[in-house]
Amino acid sequence: MTEPDNRPDGEGANPDGAVPATPRPMIERIGLAAIALLLAALFAFMAIAAFVGGEPFLGVMSGIGCMMVVWVGGLTLLRGR
């Protein structure tokens, strides 16, 4: 059992130890969005190659993966968390 934290600044008052969320710096958001764009380009290339190679299921799944990565990259850039 741990002793209660009675600091006057209020830190340690959260019993579950959760840290409040702070927005990511802009440079970090831009870097994460750039990585997402690279991964989306790879998914798009795989989708095109799959359709050309006669594998429509793989093409559709890769296309969906591309859209999901672009979506999450955009959310990361705009929301900042």
N, C-alpha and C positions, 0 to 999 in steps of 0.2 A: 504494500500500500504506500502511495506517495503522499507527502505532506502538501497541503494546499499552498498555492503561491499567493502571497499577500503583498505583492509589489504595488506601490501607489500609482504606477503608470498604467495599470490595467492589463498588462501583458500576462498571459497565462490564465486568463479568466475563462477561456474557451475549454470546456471539459473534454471534448473529443480531440483536441490538438489540431484542428483544422486551421490552416493559414488563409486569411482573406485573399481572394484573387486580385492580382494587380495586372494592369494591361502590359502586354509585351512591348518592348521598344520598337520603333519603326524599322530600324535596320534588321532586327530579328524577323519581323513580319515579312519584309521584302525578301530576305534570304529563304524563309520557309516557302513563300509563294514561288520563288525561282525553282526550288527543288520540286515543288508540285508541278510546275510547268514542264520540267524535264521528264518526270515520271509520266505525265499525261502524254507527252510526245512519244514516249516509248510504247504506251498503251495504244495510241493511235496508229503507230507504225505496225504493231502486232495485229491490230484489227484489219488494216489494209492488206497486210500479207496473208492473213487468214482467209479473207474474202477472195483474194486472187488465187490462193492455193486450194479453193474449194471447200473450206471449212466454215460454213456460215455460223454454226453455234459458237465456235471460238471467236469469230469476228464480232458477233453481237456481244458476247461477254467482255471482250477487250474494249469495245466501244463504250459499254456501260462503265467499265473501270476507268476509262479516260474521262468520261463526264463526271464521275464521282470525285476523281482526284482534282479536276478543275474546280468543282463546286467547293470542296473542302479548302483548297488553296485560296480561293476567293474569300471564303468565310474567315480564314486566318488573317488575310490581309485587311479585310474591312472591320472585323470585330476586334481583333487584337488580343485574343485570349488563346 
